Amino acid sequence: MRNARSLTNIRIQVPHDDNPYVGPRTFEEDDSDVFFGRNREARDLLSLVIAEPVVLFYAQSGTGKSSIINTRLIPGLREENFYILPKARVSGDLPTNMPAVDNIFVFNLLLSLDQDRSKPENLADVTISKYLQVHKYELFMAEYFDEEEYFQTDPGIPLDDEDDEFEDDDYEEIEEPTRVLIIDQFEEIVTTHTQEWEAREAFFEQLGEAIENDPSLWVVLTMREDYIANLDPYAIYLPGKLRARFRLSPLKRDAALWAVTEPAKQGGAHFAEGVAESLVDNLRRVQAGESTYRKPGDNAHQMGAYIEPVHLQIVCRQLWANLPPNCNLIEAHHIQKFGDVDHALRGFYRNTISTVVRETDISERSLRTWVSTQLITPARTRSLVYRDQQETAGLSNEAINILHNAYIIRADIRGQNTWYELTHDRLVEPILSDNQEWKDKNQNPLNIAANAWLAYGKDPNKLYRGDQLREAKRLAKERPNDLSNLEKQFIIISLEAVRQQAKKRQQIFMGAATIIILLFSAITVYALYQTQTARREEAKVSTAVAVAQEQKAVALEQKTIAQAASTDAKTQEDVAINAKSTAEDRADSLATAQHEAVEAQQDAEEQKQTAEAASTLAIEQKNTAEAKQREAVEARAYQISNLEARLTVEAERSQAIVANMTAVAVIDTETPTPQTELETGTPVQENTPTSTATATPDLQTTATIEALEQQLSEARAKQTVEAVSALTRDMVRVPAGGFEMGFLPDTDNIFNLSVTPEADELPPRLVTLPEYWIDQTEVTNIAYRECVEVGVCQSQAGGNQLYHIDPTNNNYPVVNVSWYDAKTYCEWLGKRLPTEAEWEKAARGTDGRVWAWGNILKDNLSRPVERANVKGGFFEGPTDIYSHQQSASPYGAVDMTGNVWEWVNDWYSPTYYDKRPNPDQNPLGPAKSNSEMKKVIRGGSFREFAVASRTDERNALVPKQRFPDVGFRCAVSPK
């Protein structure tokens, strides 16, 4: 089973820096030391949750429910030995291409709990009780090899299958802890998927069944109090019928003072007397309405009962950020200069407006106008607006949701209807002043002209005409959302004035034209009457002439018809001849085309055969070359063997000669031949030393030995070079030297967020390694299959078997292999698995990079990850080893980030880094321990987010385990 350390155990936060105020966000568990003002409520809530298995925790929107859960309830439950399951939600749409599910609310709950352990389709028809039972070990049981890690089933195994990968002997007998399931924003059970209203009752039935079947399961439902009444029909299905309820009241003055002063003390400063009180009173100031009674001289402000926690955090965070260095006393002038409430709230409002404009197609002018006119009355008090299906008082609900999530507005639920208003009266003046300032800075000529027209009583002479009107009309067409209602009205009336003016000119022209036409008509009638009589006389003569000409024309026409008929007949004859010729030409062309097609098909077949022959020849040549290379290596070894034999023979011969000569010399020295005076004729001198025989070295033999030794040395060197060259093909060289291993602070750049390191990645230390080589890519299916086919390696077990044997997956990384399988394969090639230190240096180089390619995850934050195959990228499984060349490490190794996890040689220990020296020389991993029977895996996979695939991220598995996202690569040291 898998190590369950995933993103749920890596907290990603806004950088905490040195500011003790979190600003406009929810407090996280790591912010517990700066969360104040809710101690009593936190204590009472914790006591109620411990005592009751089902608790309903509710409050108004923005009161701080999530913050008190994160900073007080969850840590408190852990101290009482409760185990906290992942926070769950019941809202959400079905994943793409996901079939229908039995219950959308149950499905979303399980999807939250599952944390990508299973395929979504495997959760489609699973009940809550069944899921909690099947995933018992994953969700709450501490792992036996490491108490901080948890088992996880193979995501490919359906939930109703038994997982027999681990025997009972793999588990120790421990007492099950009490688990707490927190369902956050539970009002979504009634606000989302309203068409699935029948599924709500089934959800509560399943939740009640899960609680009854598991006595160790506690449930906390947290929701907005506006929707409490909607749960009454379903309370009967839960133990206790939701009688255990806890309401979190809004933040009052005394609690707000704690929230202001105590974080400052944590940061090393405190407020002067009365300063914090004036800041809190300023925050709870409300706008008095027109009907509110005020004594003469009273201003328009009164003190409200509550303070918005978000507004408090915004003001205090800005104050702290602008304090002078080493300031440990916050005085009134600091508040006036750096902690002005109006200034802080204006900045908060301005940033929210920018967010809405950026994420919608609404113009900033129209949005600010909407806020000023719809949410604030002319008396400068808050106003309510009604939420319709698509819009709220003319503003899209998309923009409304952003304003609501930013705590600019709050929802008021009345039955089935929702109304919105500003979260606090204290926002009225900052909003109006910021809107007016923006309006003064962003006035355009159109706006100035429209206001001037209005100021002069809608004087027609102030309207646009000509080029000005054409430009305004173009602006209205291209950017209608940027225009105010007054500007639109000004353009419409200007266009209407121009149209009316044109119509009036047209009427004047038409009147004058009518008079002229009548005058000419009278003259024409008189002239016609004068000429009518003369024309009648001329007509009689013309008639006679016309009759004669008509008879002549008839004759000519008949002649013309006859000639045309003759010409037409000739033309038809020519057309017939041409048609016959064309048909014959087409027949010849068709025959030629058919012949050419046959020849082309034959050529294509020949080319195909040639290509196949060339491919076969290339394969044979490759095999021949490899065989020749092997023969060369064998010949070189044979040559070396012969040279060694010759060297041995020559050496023995030389030793024999030397020994023989030495023996002769000894004999000559010990037994000299006696000589007498009579034999020599010379008197024998006493005490004359006897000459000693000296062996003469065989120079020829010595030269032969030295030549053979030189030849043998050169042959061995050449053989070593050839062997290393063959062994390191498709590998990258990592030179000797040092690098920093482990989590390095201030190097991560993940969307401007920081990562809290795991304890097993600390402390970082300097590690020095000798030179080595490591595979450029992860070992592929086709490469591993060769080892299987010769009977050395075992076939991959589990997963999709088609993945291993499909030729289209030849260059995909081999997966479903155990640590022992990986070790066998590397040793078969004369290589080995890399150590954990070697793997990390090959991935990150010497500059401490977060990912293999550097510290920037992606250039475009709105697009998926492109450089590596990780979760949130373009793929949902392994990819070809050449798919992500842009992920190469400093030494050229690819897929060191993502694609599949990779086995390394080291045993795993969570405290190994802390126990090693600094600097460290070529660490080989800890010794095997009975309590930690795991091998390290590195690099992340397509199932892990990029943040869990960093070059320093460690993970571990039992060596015999196999998973569809775990593979390996090999390493080798130069001899």
LINTAMO-V819365 format. One record per residue. N is the residue number from 1. PSI is psi in whole degrees, 0 to 359 (999 if undefined). Layout:
n;psi
N;PSI
N;PSI
This chain:
n;psi
1;156
2;152
3;121
4;14
5;109
6;197
7;339
8;337
9;1
10;109
11;126
12;123
13;165
14;138
15;126
16;332
17;213
18;8
19;119
20;359
21;130
22;342
23;203
24;58
25;168
26;141
27;134
28;175
29;327
30;352
31;13
32;326
33;348
34;15
35;116
36;163
37;354
38;27
39;316
40;312
41;320
42;319
43;315
44;320
45;317
46;317
47;319
48;317
49;321
50;324
51;330
52;133
53;339
54;121
55;135
56;115
57;118
58;160
59;173
60;159
61;134
62;6
63;337
64;31
65;310
66;323
67;317
68;329
69;314
70;319
71;339
72;312
73;309
74;310
75;323
76;320
77;322
78;319
79;334
80;17
81;28
82;147
83;129
84;117
85;162
86;140
87;139
88;157
89;156
90;2
91;164
92;152
93;162
94;145
95;160
96;138
97;18
98;129
99;177
100;153
101;161
102;318
103;114
104;324
105;319
106;316
107;314
108;323
109;313
110;325
111;322
112;317
113;325
114;326
115;45
116;23
117;325
118;162
119;141
120;322
121;337
122;350
123;1
124;323
125;24
126;139
127;163
128;315
129;317
130;317
131;314
132;328
133;314
134;320
135;28
136;312
137;323
138;318
139;335
140;347
141;126
142;139
143;148
144;336
145;336
146;116
147;347
148;1
149;161
150;151
151;152
152;135
153;162
154;125
155;341
156;353
157;122
158;155
159;336
160;7
161;148
162;133
163;101
164;21
165;333
166;136
167;167
168;334
169;343
170;346
171;148
172;156
173;112
174;160
175;131
176;129
177;161
178;127
179;146
180;121
181;115
182;117
183;108
184;152
185;52
186;349
187;345
188;344
189;337
190;343
191;344
192;156
193;52
194;335
195;344
196;39
197;331
198;335
199;343
200;313
201;318
202;324
203;312
204;324
205;315
206;320
207;316
208;321
209;318
210;321
211;318
212;324
213;341
214;97
215;346
216;12
217;121
218;147
219;133
220;121
221;124
222;131
223;170
224;142
225;344
226;337
227;12
228;316
229;334
230;344
231;346
232;318
233;341
234;358
235;334
236;340
237;351
238;145
239;134
240;353
241;37
242;31
243;335
244;100
245;150
246;124
247;128
248;116
249;157
250;163
251;122
252;177
253;310
254;318
255;322
256;323
257;319
258;318
259;337
260;314
261;322
262;317
263;326
264;319
265;321
266;327
267;1
268;22
269;163
270;163
271;142
272;162
273;130
274;349
275;311
276;323
277;319
278;325
279;315
280;317
281;324
282;322
283;329
284;10
285;135
286;159
287;127
288;135
289;173
290;328
291;354
292;133
293;131
294;140
295;156
296;134
297;347
298;146
299;182
300;8
301;147
302;165
303;122
304;172
305;335
306;163
307;140
308;120
309;324
310;316
311;320
312;314
313;323
314;310
315;314
316;323
317;319
318;319
319;311
320;321
321;336
322;3
323;149
324;155
325;142
326;23
327;121
328;6
329;117
330;117
331;177
332;322
333;335
334;318
335;315
336;325
337;318
338;338
339;28
340;124
341;314
342;317
343;317
344;316
345;327
346;318
347;319
348;314
349;318
350;319
351;322
352;319
353;317
354;321
355;315
356;315
357;321
358;326
359;358
360;179
361;22
362;137
363;152
364;324
365;311
366;326
367;313
368;321
369;320
370;315
371;317
372;325
373;332
374;325
375;348
376;131
377;165
378;336
379;8
380;41
381;170
382;148
383;151
384;141
385;146
386;136
387;119
388;186
389;319
390;328
391;164
392;104
393;38
394;353
395;137
396;146
397;341
398;315
399;323
400;318
401;322
402;315
403;323
404;316
405;336
406;1
407;27
408;321
409;160
410;154
411;141
412;106
413;125
414;95
415;236
416;3
417;151
418;132
419;152
420;150
421;166
422;145
423;334
424;147
425;335
426;347
427;346
428;303
429;315
430;321
431;312
432;318
433;322
434;322
435;319
436;319
437;317
438;319
439;319
440;325
441;340
442;28
443;137
444;166
445;323
446;317
447;320
448;316
449;320
450;318
451;324
452;318
453;317
454;319
455;330
456;26
457;37
458;46
459;124
460;333
461;345
462;358
463;160
464;150
465;166
466;226
467;323
468;317
469;321
470;319
471;319
472;322
473;320
474;317
475;318
476;328
477;319
478;324
479;66
480;331
481;345
482;354
483;141
484;167
485;322
486;318
487;320
488;318
489;320
490;316
491;315
492;314
493;325
494;317
495;321
496;322
497;318
498;320
499;317
500;320
501;318
502;322
503;320
504;318
505;323
506;322
507;319
508;316
509;320
510;324
511;313
512;320
513;326
514;318
515;315
516;318
517;319
518;318
519;312
520;330
521;318
522;316
523;319
524;321
525;317
526;315
527;323
528;319
529;322
530;326
531;352
532;319
533;313
534;325
535;328
536;321
537;316
538;333
539;323
540;312
541;317
542;328
543;317
544;315
545;321
546;322
547;317
548;315
549;326
550;318
551;321
552;320
553;323
554;317
555;315
556;322
557;317
558;321
559;317
560;321
561;320
562;316
563;321
564;321
565;320
566;315
567;321
568;321
569;316
570;318
571;317
572;325
573;315
574;320
575;318
576;317
577;315
578;321
579;319
580;315
581;318
582;319
583;318
584;319
585;319
586;323
587;316
588;318
589;320
590;318
591;317
592;316
593;319
594;318
595;317
596;322
597;319
598;316
599;318
600;320
601;319
602;317
603;316
604;318
605;318
606;317
607;321
608;314
609;320
610;316
611;318
612;319
613;319
614;320
615;315
616;316
617;318
618;318
619;316
620;318
621;319
622;314
623;319
624;315
625;317
626;320
627;318
628;321
629;318
630;319
631;320
632;316
633;317
634;319
635;318
636;319
637;320
638;318
639;316
640;319
641;315
642;316
643;319
644;320
645;313
646;317
647;321
648;315
649;312
650;320
651;317
652;318
653;315
654;317
655;322
656;316
657;313
658;317
659;319
660;313
661;323
662;320
663;317
664;317
665;321
666;317
667;315
668;326
669;319
670;331
671;72
672;150
673;126
674;138
675;137
676;164
677;328
678;324
679;328
680;339
681;9
682;136
683;142
684;128
685;134
686;154
687;20
688;122
689;144
690;134
691;142
692;136
693;135
694;132
695;133
696;121
697;148
698;94
699;327
700;318
701;318
702;316
703;320
704;317
705;315
706;321
707;318
708;318
709;319
710;316
711;319
712;319
713;316
714;320
715;317
716;320
717;316
718;320
719;320
720;316
721;315
722;319
723;316
724;320
725;317
726;323
727;325
728;11
729;138
730;26
731;163
732;146
733;134
734;111
735;161
736;151
737;183
738;161
739;164
740;125
741;137
742;183
743;126
744;124
745;157
746;26
747;340
748;141
749;78
750;91
751;38
752;25
753;160
754;159
755;132
756;117
757;154
758;154
759;329
760;358
761;4
762;155
763;159
764;151
765;158
766;127
767;133
768;131
769;147
770;174
771;144
772;169
773;148
774;147
775;137
776;328
777;169
778;147
779;135
780;169
781;313
782;323
783;317
784;326
785;326
786;320
787;323
788;318
789;331
790;2
791;14
792;313
793;157
794;149
795;153
796;140
797;136
798;175
799;195
800;107
801;330
802;330
803;324
804;329
805;346
806;122
807;331
808;346
809;15
810;319
811;15
812;151
813;140
814;137
815;181
816;40
817;141
818;175
819;323
820;321
821;315
822;317
823;317
824;315
825;311
826;318
827;328
828;327
829;1
830;20
831;197
832;168
833;143
834;153
835;165
836;322
837;318
838;319
839;315
840;321
841;318
842;331
843;319
844;349
845;207
846;3
847;11
848;35
849;152
850;313
851;168
852;326
853;347
854;202
855;357
856;119
857;310
858;150
859;325
860;108
861;341
862;353
863;159
864;166
865;130
866;328
867;343
868;157
869;85
870;171
871;135
872;4
873;212
874;352
875;161
876;20
877;185
878;155
879;164
880;140
881;346
882;12
883;337
884;61
885;333
886;356
887;9
888;144
889;177
890;337
891;1
892;3
893;135
894;160
895;28
896;341
897;118
898;193
899;277
900;152
901;157
902;128
903;143
904;176
905;335
906;145
907;156
908;139
909;131
910;343
911;13
912;317
913;320
914;336
915;348
916;153
917;164
918;111
919;166
920;135
921;112
922;62
923;139
924;14
925;163
926;165
927;156
928;135
929;144
930;335
931;349
932;80
933;56
934;155
935;148
936;142
937;151
938;157
939;349
940;182
941;184
942;349
943;351
944;144
945;160
946;328
947;335
948;10
949;25
950;163
951;339
952;356
953;132
954;146
955;167
956;153
957;157
958;135
959;331
960;356
961;150
962;137
963;153
964;5
965;28
966;122
967;215
968;171
969;161
970;167
971;166
972;146
973;139
974;141
975;999
